Amino acid sequence: MFLLFPPALLAAAPSALAESGGWSLAPSGDARPAFYAEGGPGAVLEDTVAVTNRGRTPVTVRLRGTGVPATLARTALTVPARTRAEVPFTVTVPRGAAPGDRTGVIVARDVHGRTATVPVRLRVGGPVLAALTVEHLAVHADRITYDLVNRGTTVLVPKLAVHADGLFGRVLDRAPRTLPVRLPPGARRTFSEPWPGRPLLGEARVRLTVTAAGGARDTASASAAYVPWGAVAGAAAAATAGTAVLLHRRRARPAHRPGTAGAVS
C-alpha cells in the first residue's frame, strides 16, 4: 500500500533530494537527511519513504533498497502531478547479525533513468567492538603493500603511520594520517604505500602502525634486503674476465715434460 497526499499538503513536505525531472525522494515526516534505525538481531524496523512530484504531469518510479535488508510495500508506483506518495517499508535485522553499523540506500528511478537516493543507517544492537589487523605486509622495489581487516563490529576510519630503519638509522618516518576509507565490519581492503626513496644498499625493516577510534590498533613489520644488482653484475663480470685472463696465461706457457732435455750437437 501507499498513501497519496493532495497539493495543499505539499508545502509541509520534508526537504528531499531534488531531481531535474521535477520529483524528489525523502524520508516521510520531519525533515531528515537519512533513515536511522536500531535494533537487535531478528528485529523488524518500520519507516516510510516519500516520493514528491512537483511537476505538472504524472511520474512513474521504481523503488528498491540496497545494502540493508529493506522490503518496500510497493516497488513501482505512479505519482500524479503536484502530489506526494508515501510508501512504507521494513528493515529486518538478520538473526545472528554481529553488533555494529550497517549502511544502505533507498533508491527511486523513473522511466527516463533519473534517480534519487536516501541513505539508510542501521545499527545492530549489542556490544560495540573496535578491532582491526594489518595483514600481508610486503616491501617491493618502490612501494609497500598491505591489507587492513576490520575484525570488530563498528565502521572504522583508520590512521596509518609508517617507519623504516636501515643500516645507518631511520630511513622512513611518516606521521599518522587518516586513510580515505571507511571499513565496515568484516571488510578487507588492500592498500599500496609509495616509497620512491628506498635505500639502494643494505637491509631495511619496515613497520606499519594502524589505529582507529575505539582503541583499535595493530602493528606489522617486514624486512627487505636491497642490493645494487648493476654493481654486482659489473663486479661479477670483472672477476670472470680476470679468471679468463689468468687461464689464458696459464695455457700459453709451454708444457715441461720430465726427462726431455734439449739435444746436444
SULKA-V498877 format. One record per residue. RES is the residue in one letter. PHI is phi in radians with two decimals (999 if undefined). OMEGA is omega in degrees with one decimal (none if undefined). D_FIRST is the distance of its C-alpha to the first C-alpha in Angstrom with 1 decimal. Layout:
res = [RES | RES]
phi = [PHI | PHI]
omega = [OMEGA | OMEGA]
d_first = [D_FIRST | D_FIRST]
//
This chain:
res = [M | F | L | L | F | P | P | A | L | L | A | A | A | P | S | A | L | A | E | S | G | G | W | S | L | A | P | S | G | D | A | R | P | A | F | Y | A | E | G | G | P | G | A | V | L | E | D | T | V | A | V | T | N | R | G | R | T | P | V | T | V | R | L | R | G | T | G | V | P | A | T | L | A | R | T | A | L | T | V | P | A | R | T | R | A | E | V | P | F | T | V | T | V | P | R | G | A | A | P | G | D | R | T | G | V | I | V | A | R | D | V | H | G | R | T | A | T | V | P | V | R | L | R | V | G | G | P | V | L | A | A | L | T | V | E | H | L | A | V | H | A | D | R | I | T | Y | D | L | V | N | R | G | T | T | V | L | V | P | K | L | A | V | H | A | D | G | L | F | G | R | V | L | D | R | A | P | R | T | L | P | V | R | L | P | P | G | A | R | R | T | F | S | E | P | W | P | G | R | P | L | L | G | E | A | R | V | R | L | T | V | T | A | A | G | G | A | R | D | T | A | S | A | S | A | A | Y | V | P | W | G | A | V | A | G | A | A | A | A | A | T | A | G | T | A | V | L | L | H | R | R | R | A | R | P | A | H | R | P | G | T | A | G | A | V | S]
phi = [999 | -2.62 | -1.94 | -1.89 | -2.07 | -1.26 | -0.97 | -1.05 | -1.61 | -1.16 | -1.09 | -1.64 | -1.17 | -1.23 | -1.08 | -2.49 | -1.52 | -1.30 | -2.09 | -1.14 | -1.38 | 1.57 | -2.26 | -2.59 | -2.28 | -2.86 | -1.09 | -1.35 | 1.65 | -1.11 | -1.16 | -2.13 | -1.36 | -2.78 | -1.56 | -2.18 | -2.51 | -2.54 | -3.05 | -1.45 | -0.95 | 1.58 | -1.26 | -1.98 | -1.87 | -2.05 | -2.79 | -2.43 | -1.91 | -2.06 | -1.89 | -1.91 | -1.87 | -1.65 | -1.41 | -1.75 | -2.24 | -1.09 | -2.29 | -1.92 | -2.30 | -1.98 | -2.05 | -2.75 | -2.00 | -2.32 | 1.53 | -2.33 | -1.32 | -1.72 | -2.14 | -1.67 | -1.13 | -2.37 | -1.83 | -2.57 | -2.76 | -1.96 | -1.84 | -1.08 | -1.06 | 0.87 | -2.46 | -1.99 | -1.96 | -1.96 | -2.11 | -1.21 | -2.62 | -2.18 | -2.11 | -1.79 | -1.29 | -1.03 | -1.20 | 1.49 | -1.15 | -1.26 | -1.02 | 2.45 | -1.71 | -2.25 | -2.29 | -2.79 | -2.54 | -1.75 | -2.02 | -2.09 | -2.41 | -1.63 | -1.23 | -1.66 | 1.56 | -1.30 | -2.24 | -2.47 | -2.34 | -2.27 | -1.15 | -2.14 | -1.90 | -2.04 | -1.98 | -1.49 | -1.16 | 2.33 | -1.13 | -1.59 | -2.18 | -1.80 | -2.68 | -2.60 | -2.33 | -1.81 | -2.31 | 0.95 | -1.20 | -2.51 | -1.88 | -1.93 | -1.08 | -2.35 | -2.77 | -2.13 | -2.04 | -2.89 | -1.94 | -1.99 | -2.18 | -1.45 | -1.66 | -1.80 | -2.12 | -2.37 | -1.17 | -2.07 | -2.03 | -1.38 | -2.02 | -2.12 | -2.15 | -2.19 | -2.38 | -2.58 | -2.06 | -1.98 | -1.11 | -2.03 | 2.02 | -1.20 | -2.02 | -2.65 | -2.59 | -1.95 | -1.14 | -1.02 | -2.45 | -1.37 | -1.41 | -1.40 | -2.69 | -2.03 | -1.71 | -1.29 | -0.95 | 1.46 | -1.37 | -2.18 | -2.30 | -1.79 | -2.19 | -2.26 | -1.92 | -1.18 | -2.52 | -1.26 | -1.75 | -1.15 | -1.10 | -1.60 | -2.59 | 1.81 | -1.99 | -2.20 | -1.97 | -1.75 | -2.28 | -1.89 | -2.15 | -2.10 | -2.29 | -2.71 | -1.02 | 1.60 | 1.59 | -1.20 | -2.82 | -2.72 | -2.33 | -2.41 | -2.30 | -2.69 | -2.02 | -2.51 | -1.83 | -1.97 | -2.26 | -1.27 | -1.06 | -1.10 | -1.18 | -1.11 | -1.12 | -1.12 | -1.13 | -1.13 | -1.14 | -1.12 | -1.11 | -1.15 | -1.13 | -1.07 | -1.12 | -1.13 | -1.11 | -1.07 | -1.14 | -1.13 | -1.14 | -1.12 | -1.27 | -1.35 | -1.24 | -1.18 | -1.28 | -1.84 | -1.87 | -1.05 | 1.41 | -2.12 | -1.30 | -1.23 | -1.27 | -1.91 | -1.43]
omega = [171.2 | -175.0 | 176.7 | 178.8 | -176.4 | -177.2 | -176.8 | -176.9 | -177.2 | -179.8 | -178.9 | -177.8 | -179.6 | 176.8 | -172.6 | 175.8 | -174.4 | 175.7 | -178.9 | -179.6 | 177.5 | 178.0 | -176.5 | -177.7 | -178.6 | 171.0 | 178.3 | 176.6 | -178.7 | 179.9 | 179.0 | 177.9 | -176.5 | 172.5 | 177.2 | -178.8 | 179.2 | 179.0 | 179.0 | 178.1 | -179.2 | -178.6 | 176.5 | -175.3 | -174.6 | 174.5 | -177.2 | 177.0 | -176.9 | 171.9 | -177.1 | 178.4 | 179.1 | -179.4 | -176.7 | 178.8 | 178.6 | 176.6 | 178.3 | -178.6 | 172.2 | -176.5 | 174.5 | 175.3 | 177.7 | 176.5 | 176.8 | -178.4 | -178.6 | 176.6 | -177.4 | 178.4 | 175.2 | 176.7 | 175.7 | 179.2 | 174.9 | -177.3 | 179.0 | 178.9 | 177.5 | -179.0 | 174.4 | 177.7 | 179.3 | -177.3 | 176.1 | 173.7 | 177.9 | 172.0 | -179.8 | 178.8 | -178.1 | 175.1 | -177.1 | 178.5 | 178.7 | 176.4 | 178.5 | -175.0 | 173.8 | 178.2 | 177.4 | 179.0 | 164.5 | -174.5 | 172.0 | -178.9 | 179.8 | -174.4 | 178.6 | 178.2 | 177.0 | -176.7 | 171.2 | -177.2 | 172.8 | 179.9 | 174.1 | 178.3 | -178.3 | 175.7 | 177.2 | -176.3 | -179.6 | -179.8 | 179.2 | -179.2 | 175.5 | -178.2 | 176.2 | 178.7 | 172.9 | -174.9 | 175.3 | 176.6 | -179.8 | 179.1 | -178.6 | -176.1 | -176.2 | -178.2 | 176.2 | 178.9 | -178.4 | 175.0 | 169.0 | -179.0 | 176.5 | -179.1 | -176.2 | -175.7 | -179.6 | 179.2 | -177.2 | 170.4 | -170.4 | 171.0 | -175.5 | 170.3 | -176.4 | 177.3 | 176.0 | 178.5 | 178.3 | -178.0 | -174.1 | 176.4 | -174.9 | 179.2 | 178.1 | -177.1 | -179.6 | -177.9 | -179.5 | 176.3 | -178.5 | 178.1 | -177.8 | -177.7 | 170.8 | -177.2 | 174.5 | 179.7 | 178.2 | -175.4 | 174.1 | 177.8 | 177.2 | -177.5 | 177.4 | -179.2 | -178.2 | 176.9 | -177.0 | -176.2 | -178.0 | 177.2 | 177.3 | -177.5 | 176.4 | -177.5 | 177.5 | 176.9 | -176.0 | 179.1 | 176.3 | 175.7 | -178.0 | 179.1 | 176.0 | 179.7 | -179.9 | 177.7 | 178.1 | -178.2 | 173.5 | -179.5 | 176.6 | -178.9 | 176.5 | -179.9 | 177.6 | 177.7 | -178.8 | -179.4 | 176.2 | -172.4 | 177.3 | 178.6 | 179.4 | 179.5 | 177.9 | 179.0 | 179.3 | 178.9 | 179.1 | 179.3 | 178.8 | 178.7 | 178.6 | 178.6 | 179.9 | 178.8 | -179.2 | 179.0 | -179.8 | -179.9 | 179.1 | -178.6 | -177.3 | 178.8 | 176.6 | -179.5 | 178.6 | -177.5 | 179.8 | 174.6 | 179.1 | 179.4 | -178.5 | -177.3 | 178.2 | -179.0 | none]
d_first = [0.0 | 3.8 | 7.0 | 10.1 | 13.6 | 16.8 | 19.9 | 21.6 | 19.4 | 19.9 | 23.2 | 21.7 | 19.5 | 20.6 | 22.9 | 21.4 | 22.8 | 23.8 | 24.2 | 26.8 | 24.3 | 23.4 | 20.0 | 19.4 | 17.3 | 17.6 | 16.5 | 14.8 | 17.3 | 21.0 | 22.6 | 22.5 | 23.8 | 21.9 | 19.7 | 22.0 | 21.5 | 24.2 | 24.5 | 26.7 | 26.4 | 23.7 | 21.7 | 17.9 | 17.1 | 13.9 | 13.2 | 11.1 | 12.1 | 12.7 | 13.7 | 16.3 | 18.0 | 21.4 | 22.9 | 23.8 | 22.0 | 18.4 | 17.5 | 15.6 | 14.9 | 14.2 | 13.2 | 14.9 | 16.7 | 20.4 | 23.1 | 21.0 | 18.9 | 15.5 | 12.3 | 9.2 | 5.6 | 6.4 | 10.1 | 10.8 | 10.0 | 12.6 | 13.2 | 15.8 | 19.2 | 19.6 | 16.0 | 13.9 | 10.2 | 8.9 | 6.9 | 7.5 | 9.9 | 12.8 | 16.4 | 18.5 | 22.2 | 24.2 | 26.8 | 30.2 | 29.1 | 32.0 | 31.8 | 31.5 | 29.3 | 26.7 | 25.4 | 22.6 | 20.4 | 16.9 | 17.8 | 16.5 | 18.7 | 19.1 | 21.0 | 24.3 | 24.1 | 23.6 | 21.8 | 20.8 | 20.5 | 20.0 | 22.1 | 20.9 | 23.8 | 23.7 | 26.7 | 27.4 | 29.5 | 33.1 | 36.5 | 36.6 | 39.3 | 40.6 | 42.7 | 43.7 | 46.5 | 48.5 | 49.3 | 51.1 | 53.2 | 55.6 | 58.2 | 58.8 | 61.3 | 59.4 | 56.2 | 54.8 | 51.7 | 49.6 | 46.3 | 44.2 | 42.0 | 39.7 | 40.6 | 38.7 | 35.2 | 34.6 | 34.5 | 38.1 | 39.8 | 43.3 | 46.6 | 49.5 | 53.3 | 55.8 | 59.5 | 62.2 | 65.9 | 68.6 | 72.3 | 73.2 | 70.3 | 66.9 | 65.8 | 62.1 | 60.5 | 57.0 | 55.6 | 52.1 | 49.3 | 45.5 | 44.1 | 41.3 | 38.8 | 36.2 | 36.5 | 33.5 | 34.5 | 36.1 | 36.6 | 39.9 | 41.2 | 44.5 | 46.5 | 49.7 | 52.2 | 54.9 | 58.5 | 60.8 | 63.8 | 64.2 | 67.8 | 70.0 | 72.1 | 71.7 | 68.9 | 65.9 | 63.6 | 60.0 | 57.9 | 54.2 | 52.7 | 48.9 | 47.3 | 43.9 | 42.5 | 42.6 | 46.0 | 45.2 | 48.4 | 50.1 | 53.3 | 54.5 | 57.9 | 59.5 | 63.0 | 64.1 | 67.7 | 68.6 | 71.6 | 72.9 | 73.2 | 75.2 | 77.9 | 77.9 | 78.2 | 81.1 | 82.9 | 82.5 | 83.8 | 86.8 | 87.5 | 87.4 | 89.7 | 92.2 | 92.2 | 92.9 | 95.8 | 97.2 | 97.1 | 98.6 | 101.5 | 102.1 | 102.2 | 104.7 | 107.3 | 110.1 | 110.1 | 113.1 | 114.5 | 116.8 | 120.4 | 120.3 | 122.6 | 123.8 | 127.0 | 130.4 | 132.6]
//
